[in-house]
Every structure is written in structure tokens, then in C-alpha cells.
């Protein structure tokens, strides 16, 4: 059985056709979509994190609100840009959210993608140390965060407040097991190998920041295999998970056909372009009749290799539309593709 989650970027803008005019609309509708997704049998509700943009930003209040309204669905991120994060404050926030959700949190982390702001993380008070790249900085923040949620001592105790006792203190609260639910968003085969070395689950999106000329799903499947081979070389004490993201729009209703019918002809193939100083390959969208796209997804070698598929949703179309979209995937596409 393959887990199915939705991934929302949380776009909001007061433009014609959008049902998500404000940040409040985006946040409240995402809580409602998580509730609806749980009701139709979806396994995960994930949010993307961006800064300085009309999308989701700091995710923890939203994840906690989703947790308070649901009981079984996984709640996660895909992904948090670690260049912007205070690792110890984040460790507290993550542990609190995980406890509120009864340990349903699945945190995707990464160096992040190109952002709206130029070196926006510097405005947050962070930047690479001398000799570091921003990717190095993100990995350093990640290491501190992971040590903190695993109970490492990170501060010296004040004897005046501890009955004369010194020693070292870990962050509070702790949420046991959270350290096994941390994912790394990897855009290349090399970073997938690094994630396996570090003992993190693997999250791979509809974008790879490298291109070898082979179809997107084959390159992503190679990334996954490198990850799993490397995992076996290390003594990690849990079985890792792998997720891939896909745009999946089964054409079931008149609304589906009106919104997306023609787009299937344009977005049904991979695209190659330049991003962040190099070639990147963008995966195709799956738009069409449910049985047709189910057969195509069954041939997607990366989807078949993953244990979790995150479906990117057009959140600006509102809760009702996206709940119906997810129900169509669960009822028609997933069984035909052999996921359920």
C-alpha cells in the first residue's frame, strides 16, 4: 500500500478566479482541507514553506491547528528552508507540534529553492560562516536541530537556578521518535546520497536540479536507488521512507475539464530549463481520464519505487474543489494504479 498525501503551497492573491484572497483564507482553508482529506482516506497533509512571498511561511501554528482538527492524517512540510531557521527555537516548536498531533509530524527540510528575496535569510539574522556556502549553512542548522530534538545537551545549567548543580541542558519539551520523522528534500543524486549518510528520510519533488537526458522518472528512480544503496552502508536503526511529488488531475467532473482539460496537452511531458545556475528537469503532470493516468502512473518508475506520493494541489480553487480532487485520486486513480 502506498501512502497518499497532498502538498499545498498556500498561494493567496486577490485576483479573479481565486477563492483564496488573503493569508487568512489560505491558512483556514488548509485546516479545512486537512479535515476533508482525512475523511476521504488521504494519509498526509503537507505544506510548502516560502518567505517574502504570498504563500505559507512559518508552518508550526498551521500544523498545530491542523493537528487539533484531525486525528490520523500525517502532518508535514515539504520543505522548510533551513537557511532561515534558528535551529534550537525550531526544535522546541517542532517538539510541541509533534506532541499536540500525537506524534504525527513529518518534517521535510532542505537548503531551499531560489527565493523571492535576495539572500533573504540574512534579513532573518543568519548567513553562511566564513568559508561556508548557503548550502553548508543549511546543513549546519539541520545538524544542530536534529541533535536538539534527539536530546543533546545544548546549554550550560545555571547553578543558581538548579540548587547549586551545574551540568548541561537539553531543549524542552522532547518528543521521542521525532528524530526518525525528519526528511531531506533532495534535488540531486549527490544530496540523496548525503541524506542517506545522515540518516534522514528522502523527499524528492517534481523538480530535479540536474539533468542527464533521461526521462524525469528514470532520473528520480536512480536518485532513490542511490539513496537506498547508501542507507544500507550505514548503521541506521530504522527503515527509511521515500516520497515523491506529482501533479495529478483526474478529469472526473465538468469543473476538472474546464480548469485542466487543455493543460494536459501542454504539461504531459517533462521540461528542461535553467535554474539556480544550472540545468534542471521538471517532471510532467498527469492530467486525464482516471484509468489513463492510473496506467501512466503505474509505469512511472520513481512513483513505483517510493512509499509515499505527495499530490500538489491547486489550492486557490478552494476547499470543495480540492477535496473532490483528492477523493477522485483515492477512489479511482490509486486502486487502478495498484497503490491500494
N, C-alpha and C positions, 0 to 999 in steps of 0.2 A: 504493500500500500504506500502510495506516495502522498506526502503532506502537501496541501494547497494553501497558500496564503495570499492575501492581497498586499500590494505595496502602493502607498499613496504619497505623492509629492506635496499634497496640500496646497495646490495653487489657488490663489484668490485674486480676483480683479473685477471691478465694477464695469463690465463690458456686456454688450448684448449677447444673449445666448447662455451666459454663465449663471448658474444657480448658487455660486459661491462668491459673493461680492466683497466680503470683508474677512479679516483674520478670524473674527469670532465665528462667522459662518463656517469657515474651514475646520476649526477646532471642534465645534459642537457637532457638525455633520460627520466628522471622523469617528467620534464616540458612537453616534447612532449607527454608522456603517459597521463598526466592530460588533455591535449588538446584533444587527441583522445578519452579518456574516456568520457569527456563531450559530444563529438559528437555522441557517441553511446548510450547515455542515462544513464550513470553511475552517481550516485548522490554525491559521495565523493572521494577525493584523499588524502590518509593518508600516513605518513612516520613514520618509527620507528627510534628512536634515540639511538645510542650507542656511546661510547667514546673509544679511543685507539683501534679501530678496522676498517678494510676496509669496512665501511658501512656509513650510514648517521650519522652526528654528529649535530652540531648546526643547527636547522631547519629553522630559520627565513629568511635568504636570499633565500633559496629554495622556501619556501612557498610564499614569496613576488613575486618571478619570476613566479611561477605557477599562482598567482593571476593576474599578468599583462597579461597573455596569455589566461585567461579564464574569464567567466562572471557569470556562475550559479553554478558550482560544488562546494561543500563544500571542504575546505582545512583544514587538521588537522594533529595531531600527535597521535601515538599510541605505545609508550608513551614517554614523557620526564622524565628522571631520575632526580628528584628534589634534590637529594643529591649533584649534580654538579652545581646547579644554584645559581646565585646572584638574589634574588627574585625581587629587585627593577629594576635592569637593564632588567631582563626578562619582567617585567611589561611594560616597555617602548617599548621593541621590539615587544611584543605581541600586544599592542595597535596600533603601527604603521602598523604592518602587517594586523591587522583586518581592519583598515581604508583603506589601499591600496586595500584590497579584497572586499570592500563594505560590511563588516561585514559577511563574510563567514567563519571565522576562528572557528574551533572546536578543542580545545586543550586538549589532553589526558595527564594527569600527573600521576606519581606514585613514589613509592620508588625505582623502577627499579629492574632489574633482575641481577643475577650474571654476573659480568663484566670481560672483558679480563684482566684489571689491578687490582691488589690487592689494595683495598681502594683508587681507582683512584681519587675519589672526594677530597682526601687530597692534591693531586697534583694540583688541581684547587683552593686550598686555603680554603676548607671547611671541616668540620668534626663535629661529634657529640659533644655537650657541655658535661660538667661533668654530669654524671648520665643519659645521653641520649644514645639510640641506633641509628644506622643509619636510621632506620625507623622513629624514633622520629624526627630526624634532617630533613628528607624529609617532614614530616608533618608540622614542624615549618616553613620551607621555603615556603611551599604551603600556609600556613595561611597568611604570610607576603605578598606574591604575590597576593593572592585573595583580601586582604584588599586594596592593592595599586591599582589594576585595578577597584576597586569599589569606588575609590575617597578618600580613607582615607588620612589624613594628616600624612606625614612620615618624614618631616624635618622642622626645625625652619627657618622662614624667616629672611633674613639679612636686618635689618633696613636701612643700608647704601645704599642698592640697591632697597629699597621699599619705598622711600620718608618718611623715619622715622617710617614706620609702621612695627610692629612685626607680630607675629602670626605663623601659620604653613602652610606648602605647601604640596600639593599632586603631584604625578608624572604627567608629561605631555609628550605626549598627553593622553587624556582619550578617550575610545571608548565605549560609552554607550551600554549596552546589552551584552558585552563580558563576564561578570561575570556569565551569565546563560548558557554559552557555554564552560564551564570547566568540564572535565570528570576526574574521578579517575579510573585508571587501577587496578582492584581488582583481586587478585589471590585466595581469600578465602571468605567464607561466613561472617566471622567476619569483614574483611575490606570492604565488600559490605555494611554491616550494618553501619559502620563508615562513608562511603561515603554518605549514605542517611542522617545521622545525620548532616553532614556538608553542605548538600545542593548542592552536585555535581552530575552530570550525571554519569552513570555507564558504564565502558568499561571492558569487560571480553574477554580474548583471547582464544587460543587453548590450554592453559596450566592453570591448577589449582594446586596450591602448597599445596594441601591436597587431601586425598583420603579416601572415606568411603566404597569403594567396589561396589558402584553403577555405572552404565554407566556414561560417561563424561557428556552427555547432560542432564541427570537427576540431577546430582550434580550441574551443572551450572544453571539449571532451579530453583533449590532450592535456590541457591545464589541470583538469580534475584528476586524470591518471597520474600525472607528476606529483600532485598533492598527496594522493593516497599511497603512492610508492614511497614518498619521503616519510610519510607518517609511520610506516612500518619500520623505518630505520631508527625510530626514537622510542623511548620507554614510556610514552604517554599512557595513562591508566584509564582511558575511556574511549569509546568508539566515536569517531568524529562524524559530523553531519556536513552535507554539502547542499547548498541551494543555488538555483539559477533563476533569473528573472526572465519573463517573457510577456510580450503584449499579445493577449488572446481575446478576440472579439467574435464569439459565435453569433451569426446572423439569425436570430430567432424571431424577433419582433419587428414590427414596422419601424419603430424607433431605431433599432440596430441598423437596419438597412438605410434609413435616412441619414444617420450620422456617419456610418462607416462603410457602406456598400462600395463606394467608388475607391475608397482608400486602400482596399485590399489589392487592387490592381497596381498601386504605386508602391506600397510598403511590403509587398510579398517577397522581396529579395533583400539580401544583405547590402549594406552600403559601406564604402571605404572612403575615409576622409582624413584630414589633418586635425589633430587635437593635441594641445599642450606640447607642441614642438615635434610631433612625430605622427606616423600613420596610425590610424585606429580603424577597427572594424566594428560596425554596428549590426546587430542581429535583426533579422526580418521580423515582421509582425505576422500573426496568424489570424486572419480575418476571412470568414466564410461560413458555409453551412457546417453545423456541428460535426457531422460524420466525416466531412472532408478535412477539416482542420485536426480532428482527432487522429485520422490516419497520417497526416503530416507530422503531428507531434510524436506519434509512435515511431517515426523514422528519424527524429531529432536525437542524435546520439548523446548530446550533453544532457538533455532532459531525461533520457533513459538512465544515464549514469548518476543523476542527482537523486537525493531522497526527498527534496523539497522544491516546489515550484512556486515562485512569487509572481503573481499576476499584477502587472502595473495597471492601475485603474484610472479612467478619465474623471478625476474627482469633481471637476467643475460641472459635470452633468447631474450632480446631486445624489442623494442617498438612494432614492427609489430606483433610479436607473442602475446604479452600480450594484445594489443588492440583487436586482434581477439578473444583471450580467453574471455575477458570481454564482447565483443559483443555476443559471444555464450551464456554466462550466462544470459545476458539481453534478448536475443531473444528466447532462448529455455528453460533454466532452470527456470528462475524467473516466467514466466507465468504458467508453469506446476506445480510449487511448490505453486502457489497461492499467490505469492508476488506482482504480477502486474495485 
